[in-house]
Amino acid sequence: LGPVFDAASDGLGTMVVGTRVWAHPNGVHPSLPWYSRLSLGGSVVAFGVLPGADGRTPGVDPSVVLAGDKWAVAWAAVPEAQEAADADWGIRLGFFAPVMEGVGGAFSGLEQVGDVRVISTGVAEGPSLVWTGDELGLAWAGDDGDGGTAVHFGRFDADGAPVGEAVRISGAERAGAEAVVVSNGEGFALAWTEEEAGFGA
């Protein structure tokens, strides 16, 4: 089914993060999150699995932003076993710093900074990250507590600690996975799709 990815630039190149999903008789299976560093000219400088991912739940729908001096990546965890506990699903948020080596400090890879934070549990999808210059805004579609799906939004500091409580934004029977959050540095704006009973998005 091909790769699912997101990209962001730091002015020196582009960081691409993604997962690969493939069809299987038992359903669709994702890969571990990966990254690819591209030069300004588009050449691949480095490629690999995000640090620490060897023991990490596979995921989909990654979103990446440059948050100060490190990269923030959010993704939706999707366990290999569909009957996995709710705690194995949900939205994850991790931080990764560039590793520079050699003369001139060439980019050679990423290192994980701190622990991966569990933002939500239960089936979730479509995280969208934005950096204001001071904090992160994160929107995602997840369980609304009543058997449906709602869009949620939370704010986090530069280390991933919550700034206040996450809030539920949408109220439809089912919110789509296309939530997007942007910021002008002072506030946040969100857009998303919703599906009402008997109607489309």
N, C-alpha and C positions, 0 to 999 in steps of 0.2 A: 504493500500500500504506500510505500515511500516514506521519506522523512517528514517530520513535522518540526519546524524550527522558527527561531526569532533571531534578530540581529540588532546590535547597537554599536556605535562608533565612539572612540575617545579622541578623535582628531589625528591619531597616529596609525590607525588601522581600524578593522572591524572585528568584533567578537560575535561569532555565530554559535548558538546553542541549539540542541535538538535532540530528538529521539527518533528511532526508526520503528515503525509498526508493521507487522506482517500478519497475513491471514493464516489461520490454523484451524483444523477441524473442530477444535474445542473453543474457537473464538479468536479475537484479535489480541495479539501479544505485543507489548512495547519493549523497547530496549532500555538499557541504562542511559541516563543523560550523558550527552557528549558535547564537546566544544571544538571549534575550529577558529584559529586566529588567522585573519587575512591581512596582508599588507595594504597600503593605500592603492597599490596597483592591482589588488585582487588576488595576489599569489598566496598560497597556503603557507603560513609560517610555522604553525604547530597544530596538531590535532590529537585528541585523546578523550578518554572517558573522564568526566568531572572527578576531581580528587575525592576519595572516600566512597565512590559509587560502587566499589566491589561488594560491599555489604549493604547496599542501599536498595530499597524497593524500586523496581522499574517505574518509569513515569512517562507522561505525555504532556503536550501543550506547554512547552517551556516558554518563559518570558524573561528577558535579560535587560538590565540597565546598568550604566556606570554610576555607582554610588560613592562619590568621593574618589578614593584611591583604590577601590576594589569593585568587582563585578557582583551584583546581586542577581540571583537566578531563582525564579519560582517555577514549580511544576506540579502537576497532579499525579500523585502516587497511584499506581495501578498494580496490585499484587498479582503474582503469577496464578494463585489459586482464587477463583471467583468467590469461593465461600470464606475467604479470609475475614478476620475480625475488622470491625469498623475502624479501629485504631491504625490498621495497615493501609487504609485508604486516606484520601484527603489532600490538602495543599501543603507543600513543603517550601521552605525558603532557606537558601544557602548563600554564603559569601565566599568569593574566591579572589585571591590577590595574584597579580602577575609575578612570575619568576624571571628575573633578568640576569643574563650571564654574558661573559665575554667582554671584549673591548667594545665600548659604546653601549653596553647594557642591552643586548639583543633579547627579545622575548623568547623564552624557551618552554614555557608551560604555565600552569596555574597551581596554586596551593590553597587548600581549604582554610578559611579563617573562622575559627569557632565551630560550634555545633550546628547541624542543620536543624532549623526550627520547625516544629509541627504547628502549622497555622490553623488547620481544621482537620477533623476526622470524618469518616463516612465518604461516600462517593461524591467526588467533586471534579470540576473540569474548568478549562479556559482561564487560568490566572492571567492577569494583566498588571504589570508593574510600571510605576513611574517614580522618578526621583525629583524632588523639588529643589534640591541643593542643601536641604536640612534633614529631610525625612522621606521615607518611602510611602507611596500609596499603593494598595494592592486590592484589586477587585477579582472576584471569582464566582462561579456558579456552584452551589452546593445544596445539601439537604436543608429544607425549610422546617423540619421537625414535624411535618404533617403528611409525609409521604410524597411531597412534591419537591420542586427545585426553586431556589431563589438566588438572586444576586446578592452577594455580601461584599462589604468594603471595610478595610482596616488600614490604620496608619502605624508605621513602625520607624524606630530610630535607625541610625546608621549601623547599629549592631544587630538589628532585627527584633529588638524588644518592642512590645506593643506600646503605642501611644494612645491611651484610652481603650475603650471596648470596640470590637468590630460590630458593625451594624448591618441589618438586613435592609436592602434598598428596594427590591422589587416585591410585588405582591401577587403576581399571576400564578395560575395553577402550575405552570412550568416556565421557568426562565431559560432562555437559550444560553448556549455556551459562548456567545460572542461578546461578552462584556469587555469594554475597553475603558481605561482610565487615562486621563491626561492632566497636566498641571501647568499653570502659568507662573509657578513659584510662590503663589499666595493662597491658592485654593485648588480644588479638584473638580473635574467634570467627568461624568460617566455616561456611557451609552451602552445599551444592551437590547437584545431581542426578547420578546415574550410570546408565549403561545396560550391563548385562551381556549376553553373547550369549544370545539366545533369550528375554530378559526385557525388560520395560519399565523405566521410570525408577524 
